[in-house]
Amino acid sequence: MDPKLDEAKAHLKEHGWVKIPSVLTKHDAARTLDRLWKAKATSEAGGEETFQPILDPDPSNVRVFYLPELDEVFRDMLTHPTGMELTKSVLGERFLVSNFSANIARPGSQSMALHSDQSIVLPEPWLDIWAVNVIWCLTRMTKENGATLYIPGSNKWTCWNDVPANAPDLLVPFEAEAGDIVVLDGRLWHTSGSNVTKDEDRAILFAYYSAPYMRQLVNWTAKLPKDLQKTLSPELKELFGLSHIGYVVYGDLRYMADKYPKS
């Protein structure tokens, strides 16, 4: 057992987030950032918009969706042992990749809506953790360059009425270095920060995992090319939900004769 990882798991369960430093080297983070810019160009060439007004108030926020389709480096990140171990610690052994996307906050970008990841896809009350977001920092993340802002303790909120009127005053930034990851409980309320720098991008990836009984944000069966699907490892096929059947998550499935032998 890794004592530091055990501490990280406990922090995630109690506080709704945890930061793990140097999961990627600075070199690998820079290399992945370069691949992200190429993925952006590929995505736009394929007709995908990288500015989404429903999410962001201005095009200085660059969004790149469907990363697993665009480059092997992103598919490998989905099964990184550190991210997987922390996700398993709150979602259990079985879960799905709901979405994997990027947000590059360029100078002048403004904040999106305040939300929790569960609040926008599930009706209240949110009584348990049903989603996890693993944020991969490809650049440093600071208050000035648009770091993700969060409200401490908000992972305990269970309904919209729990969100106080002074919520903006409670926001604090996740500050991290290139190569770090920040893991969020799906109930933690957060938003993107504003990038007030003159020339510094903030580039992060969001690997969004969900409980296997939740509908994924992306239909990977439809989105991923069939030729690519054939090359995926069994682990990735399972994470993308590419099987023709779903999980039996809970329940006692002993035969009647075994469970009630005297009936």
C-alpha positions as CSV (number, residue, x, y, z in Angstrom):
1,M,0.0,0.0,0.0
2,D,1.2,3.5,-0.8
3,P,0.6,5.7,2.3
4,K,0.6,8.9,0.2
5,L,-2.0,7.5,-2.2
6,D,-4.1,6.3,0.7
7,E,-4.0,9.9,2.1
8,A,-5.0,11.2,-1.3
9,K,-8.0,8.9,-1.4
10,A,-9.1,10.0,2.0
11,H,-8.8,13.6,1.1
12,L,-10.8,13.1,-2.1
13,K,-13.6,11.4,-0.1
14,E,-13.8,14.0,2.6
15,H,-13.1,17.2,0.7
16,G,-14.3,16.4,-2.8
17,W,-10.9,17.0,-4.4
18,V,-7.2,16.1,-4.3
19,K,-4.1,17.3,-6.1
20,I,-1.4,14.9,-7.1
21,P,1.9,16.6,-8.2
22,S,4.1,15.5,-11.1
23,V,2.0,12.7,-12.5
24,L,3.5,13.7,-15.9
25,T,7.0,15.1,-16.3
26,K,7.3,18.7,-17.6
27,H,8.5,17.3,-20.8
28,D,5.5,14.9,-21.2
29,A,3.1,17.7,-20.3
30,A,4.7,20.0,-23.0
31,R,4.6,17.1,-25.5
32,T,0.9,16.5,-24.8
33,L,0.2,20.2,-25.1
34,D,1.7,20.2,-28.6
35,R,-0.5,17.1,-29.5
36,L,-3.5,19.0,-28.1
37,W,-3.0,21.9,-30.5
38,K,-2.7,19.5,-33.4
39,A,-5.8,17.8,-32.2
40,K,-7.6,21.1,-32.2
41,A,-6.6,21.6,-35.8
42,T,-7.8,18.1,-36.7
43,S,-11.1,18.6,-34.9
44,E,-11.8,21.9,-36.7
45,A,-10.9,20.4,-40.0
46,G,-13.5,17.8,-39.3
47,G,-16.2,20.4,-38.7
48,E,-16.2,20.5,-34.9
49,E,-16.5,23.9,-33.3
50,T,-13.9,24.8,-30.7
51,F,-15.9,27.7,-29.3
52,Q,-19.1,26.7,-27.5
53,P,-21.3,29.6,-26.5
54,I,-23.5,27.4,-24.3
55,L,-20.4,26.9,-22.2
56,D,-18.2,29.9,-22.6
57,P,-18.9,33.7,-23.0
58,D,-16.1,34.3,-25.5
59,P,-13.9,32.4,-28.1
60,S,-10.8,33.0,-26.0
61,N,-12.0,29.8,-24.2
62,V,-11.0,27.0,-26.6
63,R,-12.7,23.6,-26.3
64,V,-11.5,20.4,-27.9
65,F,-13.9,17.5,-27.6
66,Y,-13.7,13.8,-28.3
67,L,-10.0,13.6,-27.5
68,P,-9.8,9.8,-27.6
69,E,-10.7,9.9,-31.3
70,L,-7.9,12.3,-32.1
71,D,-4.7,10.9,-30.6
72,E,-3.4,7.8,-28.9
73,V,-1.7,9.9,-26.2
74,F,-5.2,10.9,-24.9
75,R,-6.4,7.3,-24.9
76,D,-3.4,6.3,-22.9
77,M,-4.1,9.0,-20.3
78,L,-7.6,7.5,-19.6
79,T,-6.0,4.4,-18.2
80,H,-3.1,6.0,-16.3
81,P,-2.7,4.1,-13.0
82,T,-2.9,7.1,-10.7
83,G,-6.1,8.5,-12.2
84,M,-7.7,5.1,-12.3
85,E,-6.8,4.2,-8.7
86,L,-8.3,7.5,-7.4
87,T,-11.4,7.1,-9.5
88,K,-11.9,3.5,-8.3
89,S,-11.6,4.7,-4.7
90,V,-14.9,6.6,-5.0
91,L,-16.8,5.0,-7.9
92,G,-15.8,1.4,-7.3
93,E,-14.2,-1.1,-9.7
94,R,-16.6,-0.5,-12.6
95,F,-17.2,2.9,-14.3
96,L,-17.3,4.4,-17.7
97,V,-15.6,7.3,-19.6
98,S,-18.4,9.8,-20.0
99,N,-16.3,12.4,-21.8
100,F,-12.7,13.5,-22.4
101,S,-12.2,17.1,-23.5
102,A,-9.8,20.0,-23.3
103,N,-10.2,23.6,-22.2
104,I,-7.5,26.1,-23.2
105,A,-8.1,29.5,-21.5
106,R,-6.4,32.1,-23.6
107,P,-5.7,35.6,-22.4
108,G,-9.0,37.5,-22.0
109,S,-11.1,34.4,-21.5
110,Q,-14.0,34.7,-18.9
111,S,-15.6,32.3,-16.5
112,M,-18.3,29.8,-17.4
113,A,-21.3,29.0,-15.2
114,L,-20.9,27.8,-11.7
115,H,-21.9,24.1,-11.5
116,S,-21.1,20.7,-10.2
117,D,-20.7,18.0,-12.8
118,Q,-23.5,16.0,-11.3
119,S,-25.9,18.9,-11.1
120,I,-26.0,19.4,-14.8
121,V,-26.7,15.8,-15.7
122,L,-28.7,14.4,-12.8
123,P,-31.7,15.5,-10.9
124,E,-31.3,16.4,-7.2
125,P,-30.7,15.2,-4.6
126,W,-27.0,14.3,-5.1
127,L,-26.5,11.9,-2.2
128,D,-23.5,10.0,-3.4
129,I,-20.5,10.3,-5.8
130,W,-21.6,9.2,-9.2
131,A,-19.0,11.0,-11.3
132,V,-15.3,11.9,-11.1
133,N,-13.3,14.5,-13.1
134,V,-9.6,14.0,-13.5
135,I,-8.0,17.4,-14.5
136,W,-4.7,17.0,-16.3
137,C,-2.6,20.2,-16.2
138,L,-0.6,20.7,-19.4
139,T,0.5,24.1,-18.3
140,R,0.7,25.7,-14.8
141,M,-2.6,26.7,-13.4
142,T,-2.8,30.0,-11.5
143,K,-5.5,32.4,-10.4
144,E,-4.2,34.9,-13.0
145,N,-4.3,32.5,-16.0
146,G,-7.7,31.1,-15.4
147,A,-7.3,28.3,-12.8
148,T,-10.4,26.3,-12.1
149,L,-12.2,27.9,-9.1
150,Y,-14.1,25.8,-6.5
151,I,-16.1,26.2,-3.3
152,P,-14.6,24.3,-0.4
153,G,-17.1,22.0,1.3
154,S,-19.6,22.2,-1.6
155,N,-19.2,18.5,-2.2
156,K,-21.6,18.1,0.7
157,W,-24.4,20.1,-1.0
158,T,-27.3,17.9,-2.2
159,C,-29.6,20.3,-4.0
160,W,-29.7,23.6,-5.9
161,N,-31.1,25.4,-2.9
162,D,-27.9,24.6,-1.0
163,V,-26.0,27.0,-3.3
164,P,-25.8,30.3,-1.4
165,A,-26.4,33.7,-2.9
166,N,-22.8,34.7,-2.1
167,A,-21.3,31.7,-3.9
168,P,-18.9,33.8,-6.0
169,D,-17.3,35.1,-2.8
170,L,-16.5,31.6,-1.7
171,L,-14.5,30.5,-4.8
172,V,-10.8,29.7,-4.4
173,P,-8.4,28.6,-7.2
174,F,-6.8,25.3,-7.8
175,E,-3.2,26.2,-8.4
176,A,-1.0,23.6,-9.9
177,E,2.0,23.0,-12.0
178,A,2.3,21.5,-15.5
179,G,2.1,17.7,-15.0
180,D,-0.1,17.7,-11.9
181,I,-3.6,16.3,-11.8
182,V,-6.5,17.5,-9.8
183,V,-9.3,15.0,-9.1
184,L,-12.8,16.3,-8.4
185,D,-15.8,14.6,-6.9
186,G,-18.7,15.1,-9.2
187,R,-20.6,17.0,-6.5
188,L,-17.9,19.7,-6.0
189,W,-19.1,23.1,-7.3
190,H,-16.7,24.9,-9.5
191,T,-16.2,27.1,-12.6
192,S,-13.4,28.2,-14.9
193,G,-11.5,31.3,-13.9
194,S,-10.8,34.4,-16.0
195,N,-7.4,34.6,-17.7
196,V,-6.2,38.1,-16.9
197,T,-2.7,37.6,-18.2
198,K,-1.4,39.2,-21.4
199,D,0.3,36.2,-23.0
200,E,-0.2,33.0,-20.9
201,D,-2.4,30.1,-21.9
202,R,-3.9,27.8,-19.3
203,A,-4.4,24.3,-20.9
204,I,-6.1,21.5,-19.0
205,L,-7.8,18.2,-19.9
206,F,-11.0,16.8,-18.3
207,A,-11.2,13.0,-18.1
208,Y,-14.8,12.6,-16.9
209,Y,-15.7,9.2,-15.5
210,S,-19.2,8.2,-14.4
211,A,-20.9,5.3,-12.6
212,P,-21.9,2.6,-15.1
213,Y,-25.6,3.1,-14.7
214,M,-25.3,6.7,-15.8
215,R,-25.7,7.6,-19.5
216,Q,-22.4,8.8,-20.9
217,L,-22.2,12.3,-22.3
218,V,-20.6,10.9,-25.5
219,N,-22.0,7.9,-27.4
220,W,-18.6,6.4,-28.1
221,T,-20.0,3.6,-30.2
222,A,-21.3,6.2,-32.6
223,K,-18.4,8.6,-32.3
224,L,-15.2,6.4,-32.5
225,P,-14.5,5.1,-36.0
226,K,-15.1,1.4,-36.2
227,D,-11.5,0.7,-37.3
228,L,-10.2,2.5,-34.2
229,Q,-12.6,0.6,-32.0
230,K,-11.1,-2.7,-33.2
231,T,-7.6,-1.6,-32.1
232,L,-8.6,-0.7,-28.5
233,S,-7.5,-2.7,-25.5
234,P,-10.2,-4.7,-23.6
235,E,-9.8,-2.2,-20.8
236,L,-10.6,0.8,-23.1
237,K,-13.4,-1.0,-24.8
238,E,-15.0,-1.6,-21.4
239,L,-14.4,2.1,-20.3
240,F,-16.0,3.4,-23.5
241,G,-19.0,1.1,-23.0
242,L,-18.5,-0.6,-26.4
243,S,-20.0,-3.9,-25.3
244,H,-23.5,-4.7,-26.5
245,I,-24.6,-5.4,-22.9
246,G,-24.3,-3.3,-19.8
247,Y,-23.2,-4.0,-16.2
248,V,-25.2,-5.7,-13.5
249,V,-24.0,-3.4,-10.8
250,Y,-25.9,-4.4,-7.7
251,G,-28.0,-7.2,-6.5
252,D,-28.0,-10.8,-5.3
253,L,-28.3,-13.0,-8.4
254,R,-28.2,-16.4,-6.7
255,Y,-30.7,-18.8,-8.1
256,M,-33.9,-19.2,-6.2
257,A,-33.1,-22.7,-5.2
258,D,-29.8,-21.6,-3.7
259,K,-31.0,-18.5,-1.9
260,Y,-34.2,-20.1,-0.6
261,P,-33.4,-23.8,-0.3
262,K,-36.3,-24.6,2.0
263,S,-39.0,-22.7,0.0
